Amino acid sequence: MDRLVRPLAAAGALLLAALIAAPGFAGAPKHGGIWKIYHRDSPASASIHEEATFSTVAPFMPVMNNLVLYKQDVPQNSMQSIVPDLATSWSWNPDHTELTFKLRDGVKWHDGKPFTANDVKCTFDMLRGLSSAKLRKNPRQSWYDNVKEITTNGDFEASFHLKRPQPALPALLASGYSPVYPCHVSPAEMRTHPIGTGPFRFVEFKTNESIKLTRNPDYWKKDRPYLDGIEFTIITNRSTAILAFIAGKFDMTFPGEVSVPLLKDVQSQAPQAVCELAPTNVSTNLIVNREVPPFDNAELRRAMALTLDRKAFVDILFEGKADIGGTMLPLPAGVWGMPPEILETIP
């Protein structure tokens, strides 16, 4: 089905966390404790590669690792913020058509089997539809259309051979949607009991109820993680979830689930909560099916776009705390967004 997506605003998402003020709170981190957070809906499965939304990534990515990832304490808006994960380093050939990763030695999957370069090849061959193991759904197959071949050199080196130069490929591999899967675990099993190399091991997923993870005692990052586990309670009603957060049942809200108007209520009823408003590349969109009349008329769609008062939209829904944007996060938070003078010319 062909749809037209018209961005209205690139809103700054709210990440709200409750932090109880106590003596020594700013001291060194200590091991222990279960991190409790509510989840906005029940994921269709536990397989990140078969699902298209953040609702699957948020609870299950702690089970996994990428080859590379974005550094979490700096703005994630440039290639310079990408750091190693299962890879220790990476390099390009001179014409940027071959990307080679050196991989970590000694990493084990949660079932005890060793991680090797073959897992990297298996994962991305599967995503490209070229392996015997088939995904039930493959929403990001097009991400890797430019990959011609993936080769390995021993157990700890893997290379992506490209059809044409693609210097931004590491940005896709650093995404939360790009974990490495184990070759020896079937796609069907990954839907219900994911096996990873990450800091937390999967415990259980009760549909419409909860998701539980426990600390991986054999994690390859020494002495990490600090937490004993993570528990997600699934609450689909936003008001109910916020009330439970205010009542102290959760340590943090689900990222981006606190609207700007709700922020004032939370701050007044839970003054111990730490609230952060940060820019994010999430747009509020007007979506129409352009295969169905009258929306198959391009002039009508253009007229709809011209009638939208984006500034009023931002002022009313976000109390002015959002940016009018296009497909990419606008400047200054984003680095790939259109310059303001060009963005203003687009209906």
N, C-alpha and C positions, 0 to 999 in steps of 0.2 A: 504494500500500500504506500503510495507516494504522498508524503505530507510536506507542507510548507511550515517551517518553524521560524517565527519572527521574534527575535529577542526584544523584550521590553526594557529590562533593567538587569545589570549585573550587580546583584545585591551583595552587601557585606554580610556574610553568615555569622551568626552568633554561636560561639562555643561557650557554654555555661557550665562551670564546675563549682561544687561546694567544697570549700576548704575551711576547716574549723581552726580558728586562731587559737594557738596554744603556745606556751613557753617552749622555745627550742624548735619551733616549726621549721625554721630556715636552716636547720642543721643538715649533716650528711645523711643521705638516704640509707634506710635500713631494710633488711629483708623481712618479709612477712606481710600478711593482710590480703584480703580478697577485694578487688576493685569491683564495685557494683554500679551498673549503668543500665538505664532502660533503653530498649530498642524499639524503633518506630513501627516495625512490621515484622512478619514472619517470612524469612527468606524462602524462596522456592526450593533451594537445595543448598548444600554446603560447598558446592564446587564453584569457585570463583571464575574459572574459565568457561563455565556454561551459563553464567548469569550476567546480566547487563547492568546491575545497579549497585550503588554504594551499600545497600542494605545487606548484601552478601559479603562485600569486602570488609566492612567494619568489624564484624565479629570473627571472621575466619582468616583474615590476613595475619593475625598474631600467630597462627599455626604455621605460616609459610615464610619463605624468604624469596627475594628477587636475586637476579644477578647483580643489579645495582639499585639504589634507591635515592630519593631526595633527602638531603640532610634536614632534620626536623626542626632545628632551632634557627634557621635562616629563611628568608623569603624563597619559596620554591618556584621561582619564575625565570630561571636561566640554567644553562647547561653547567655552569660553575657550581651549582648547588647539588650536583649528583655525586654520590660517594659509593665506595664498594659495599657489597653485601656478600653474596656467595662468591662473587668474583673478588680477587685481590687487586687486580689492575686490568686495564684494557688499552688497546692501541689500534690505530688505523693504518692501512697501507696508504701510500702517497695520494691515490686518487679517491679515497674514501669509498671504496667499493668492497672492502674487507675489514671487518671488525673482529678482533681477536681478544678473548677473555682468558686470563690466567685465573684458575679456580682454587678455592681453599682445600687443603688436604685435611683429613681427619674429621670432616663433618659427617654426621650420621642422621639418617631418617629416624623418625620417632619409633619405628619398629626395629631399629638396630642395624639396618643395612646401610652400607656406605654410600654417600653421595659422590657421583662421578660426572664427568663430562657427557657421558651417554644420557644422563637424565636431562641435561640441557637440550641435547639433540632431540630426544624423544618428545619433550614438551613442545618445542617449537615446530617440529615436524607434525605433531598432532594438531596444533593450532592452524597449520597450513593445509590440513586435510590430507596429509601424505603418509600417515602411519596406519598400521593395522588397528590400533586402538582409536575408536571414533567417539567424538563428543556428541551428545544428544543435541546440543545447541552450541553454536560457535559465533557469538556476537562480535568478536574482534578479529575474525580471520583476515579482514581487509587491512588490518594494521601491518601485516607481514607479507603483503602482496609483492613488495619489492625484494623479498629474500629469495635468492635463487637456490641456495644450498646451505646446509649447516654441516660442518665437518668437525671431527675431534682429532686431537693429537695426544694420545695417551689418556690418562684418567683426569688430567687437570688442565686441559686447554680445549676451548671450543671456539670456532670461528663462524661468523655469519658472512656469507658471500652474497653480495647484492647485485641486482640487475643494473642499477645506476647509483651514483653517489647519494648518500642519505646521512649527512652529519648529525641529524636530529634523532636517529634511531635510539641512542641511549635514553632519550626522554621517554619514549614508549616503554622501554624495558624497565625504567625506574617507576613506572606507574604502579598503583596498588592493584591493577588488573593484570599483572604480568609475573605471577609467581612461577617458580620452577616446580613441576610435579615429578613424583617418582615413577620411573619406568615400570616398576614391578607391581604397581597398584592400578587397578582398572578404573576407567572413568566412572563406572557405576558405583564402585566403593567410595570414590572421592565425593560423591553426592551425599553420602550418609555418614561416612567416617573418614574424614580427610587425614592423610598422613603427610606431615611436612618436616622441615628442618628447623622451624622457628622456635621462638622463646617459650611458647605455650603449646601444650598437647591438647587435642580434642578429648572431651569427656562425654558430653551428650548434647543432643539437640532435640528438644520437645517442641514440635510444631505448635505455634500460637502460645507457647508458654515461656520457654527459656533456652539459653545456650550457655554451656559451661566449659571453661578451659582450665587447665591446671599447669603449674610451672613445669618446664622441661628441665630436669636436673642435669641433663647431659648437653645443654645448649653450648654451642661452640664459642660464644662470647663468655669469657670467664666471669663467674660470680653474677651473671645476669640470667633471668630478670630478677628484680627485687620482689615483685609480687608473688604470692603463692598461687594466685589464680585470678580469673576474670569471670564475672557472672553477668549475663545480659538477661533482663526480664522483658519480655515482649509486651508492650502496651501500645495499642494502635491509636488510642484516643489521646491527642496532644494535651488537652486540658487535664485529663486524669493523670497523665505522666508527670506534668509540671507540678500538680498538687502533691504527688508522691515524692517528688524531688524536694519540694519545700518542706515536707514533713520529715525529711531526713532519711528516707528509705534508699536513696541513691547518692553516690559520690559525684556523679556527673550526669548531665543530660546528654542525649544523643546529639552529635555535632550538627549545628545548623537548625535545630528544631525549636529554638526560642525566637519568636518574632520580636521585632523592635517594640511594639506596644506591650508585649508580655514581659519584656525586660524590666519595666518599672514595677510591675507587680511582684516579680521575683525579688528584686532588690529591696522592696519594702517589707516583704514577708520573710525573707531569708537573708538578713544583712551580712551573715557570715559567708555568703556565696561570693566567689570571685567570677566576674563576668567579663568576657573578652569579645569585642566586636572587631572582626578582621575581614579584609577583602577576600573574596573567593570567586573563582570562575564558575559560578552557578547563576544561570539566567532564569528569570520568570518569562515564560514564552506564551505567545498566542499560536496555537497549532490548528491548522485546517487541512482537510483532505482535498487536495487539488485535483483528484480524479472524479470528484462528485460535484455536479452542478449545485449552486452557481459558482462554487469555488474553483472550477476549472477555467474560469475567465481571469486571465492575468490582470486585466484592467481593474476588475473588482477587487482582487487581492491587493493591488497597489493602492486603490482607494481606501481600503481598510487600514493599510499601514499608515497612510497619510492622515487619517482621522485620529490616530492614537496620540494622546498628549502624554508623552513619556515623563515629562517633568512632574505633571500632576500625579501620575501613577507613583512615582518615587516619593513625592511629598506626602501622599495620603497613606499608602501602604507601609512605607518604610520610614516615615517621618523625616525624610530628607537624607537618611543614612544609607544611600545606595548610589551607584553610578549608572548613567545611561550608557549602555554598552552594545557591542556587536557580538560576533561569535567568540572572540577572544577577550580576556579580561582587559579592560581599558587602562590606559596610563593613569597615574604613575605606578600603581601596584603591579600591573602586567607589563611585559616587555615586548609582546607581539601584537598588542591591540592596535587598531587604527589610530593615527594621529587625530586629535579632536576636530581639526578643520575638515578632514575627509569624512569622519563619522557623522558630522552634522549634515552632510549632503545626502545621506542615505535615508530613505523613508522607513 
